[in-house]
Amino acid sequence: MALIDPHSFTDSSHPLTTHISLSLYLDFSSSTIHASALLSLPPTPPPPHSPAVISLDTRSLSISSVTDPLTNSPLPFSLSSPSDSIKGQSLTVSLSNNTSNKILIAFTTSPSSSALQWLSPPQTLSKSLPFVYTQCQSIHARSIFPCQDTPAARVCYSARLNVPRQLSAVMAARHVDRRPPTAGEAAAACDDALWCAEGRVVEEFVMEQPVPPYLFAFAVGEIGWREVGPRTRVYAEAVPAVLDAAAREFAGTEDMIGVGESLFGGYEWERFDLLVLPPSFPYGGMENPRMVFLTPTVIKGDASGAQVVAHELAHSWTGNLITNKTNDHFWLNEGFTTYAERRIVEAVQGEDIAALNIGIGWRGLVEEMDRFKDKMEFTKLKTNQEGVDPDDVYSQVPYEKGFQFLWRIERQIGRSAFDEFLKKYIATFKFQSIDTDMFLNFLKANVPGIENEIDLQLWTEGTGIPSDAMEPVSNIYSKIVSLSNEFKLGRMPREDEVADWQGQEWELYLESLPKSVEASQLSALDAHYRLAESKDYEVKVAFLQLAITARCRDYHSEVEKTLKEVGRMKYLRPLYTALVQGIGKVEEKIFAKRVFSEARDSYHPIAQGVVESILSKHL
């Protein structure tokens, strides 16, 4: 027998869980969850073919008991030791005395759970009540509850969240009820006398469609909402200005859903709600079904943040409906979704905006080739991540190289034929987890001879950027790249040339500049256009990264401010890396170490780990 995923203890001989029923008591005083998980297994064959054990993934969980709920008899279990630095611990449960095909596990999370960020009242916008939220991708669901934490194991679930009544819970699932605790629920352990005295409520949710564990998500806090469409509410901390700004930014969401349906088939998840999280959220967005999580940095005031929403919406088909079987095939999620996102953006905002997106992505892909020049394995689409933490090698490669691969197929067979192929692909594999070979076999079966026109093996298993990848072609893209080339020669863009530029144009312009730009040139550009103070973090961080590389220490205060006010890894990674890379950057390295020590507690645990990895490599 063999493990089915390099990042999971799940064995190919073990049954896959079909349903999980969770009861979660959130204890804000200790930053822990006292919980139980009822796992339902498929009917097993009679001996000698019935499995003797099942292995579940856990990380930093304290297991109190494992029982058969039908007989209430204990089931023998063990935790592997020592804990694996990437996978955590295997919880192995004996099934020999299990008569119900169900397993009830009682457990408590750790305050250091890698999926949870507990925010104290001073860390929230209201400053009066606490907040907690999850981030389970790629392999962090196991730090909330024992599970087969692999995208190969899709599961339905229900959840009961026992929370202080002053707070509200939202979840990537259908909300069923908000009610007082039952007698048994009210008797749950509680170390926080204040919360207990003021009472608690239970929020119930159900997810009736099978999803991979990394899409499990909830948030609890002082949360409000605004209606922005027949299928969409925008949620955020209950601060009117934030809610109103988010509602304006995402007012066009229903139009995008309609475009997605016309391109990829019916929307299967009923609702498409959005939750704008505190600034510490480590990603731009997370595609949790029914409840997308977003960073507040996407609220830019010009509706351009809706492009992140377009990406998460596209995941409703490519990622949530069809999922990569393991992280080795992550491009099946992100390459397809990047392609689908740009088709939605093109339909809603026009070809020029889509071309800008492709251009920014192209520049990012080229930069990733340099980042992985000593680890070219991670420039492949189909990777080998055995013994590798997926957070450490997270990059734009699966997004942008995956997009380029699909765009290459589209150019070969024509858009109309590719659209029909996509619809058939989604209809064939929906609610399944697949790998690269399954996709390629489907492609060759439905596009006969494609392997003679495109080197499919080179694209999926080769390193670097294939020669038949392509930069976008558009007037606006060419103009911006031309202006960046002129800046290299000393000519700053005139005001009339950039009068209609918004964040994306400036982002592409800065991304197109060489890292060797002189400090004096950058200072002059900033003096004219105030890029370091931009409200658009894509622009601000792109400029600050150049300034750090050019040793413009006048910008250290702006760098420090940025690193302390947001926790999105898209910004943290390049800024910390720029500070500590290179010979002779002693002052920058000391600066980076100090800023991180002061900002660390405001970052999500995933972001903490990424920054610590960057610093440990260079300090």
Buried (B, 14 or more C-beta within 10 A) or exposed (E): EEBBBBBBBBBEBBBBBBBBBBBBBBBBEBBBBBBBBBBBBEEEEEEEEEBEBBBBBBBBBEBEEBBBBEEEEEBEBBBBEEBBEBBBBBBBBBBEEBEBBBBBBBBBBBEEBBBBBBBEBEBBBEEEBBBBBBBBBBBBBBBBBBBBBBBBBBBBBBBBBBBBBBBBBBBBBBBEEBEEBEEEBBEBEBEEEEBBEEEBBBBBBBBEBBBBBBBBBBBBBBBBBBEBBEBBBBBBBBBEEBBEBBBBBBBBBBBBBBBBEEBBBEBBBEBBBBBBBBBBBBBBBBBBBBBBBBBBBBBBEBBBBBBBBBBBBBBBBBBBBBBBBBBBBBBBBBBBBBBBBBBBBBBBBEBBBBBBBBBBBBBBBBBBBEBBEEEEEBBBBBBEBEEBBBBBBBBBBBBBBBBBBBBBBBEBBEEEBBBEBBBEBBEEBBEBBBBBEBBBEBBBEBBEEBEEEBBBEEBBEBBBBBEBBEBBEBEBBBBBBEBBEEBBEEEBBEEEEBEEBBBBBBBBBBBBBEEEBEBEBBBEBBEEBEBBEBEBBBBBBBBBBBBBBBEBBEBBEBBBBBBBBBBBBBBBBBBBBBBBBEEEBEEBBEBBBEBBEEBEEBBBBBBBBBBBBBBEEBE
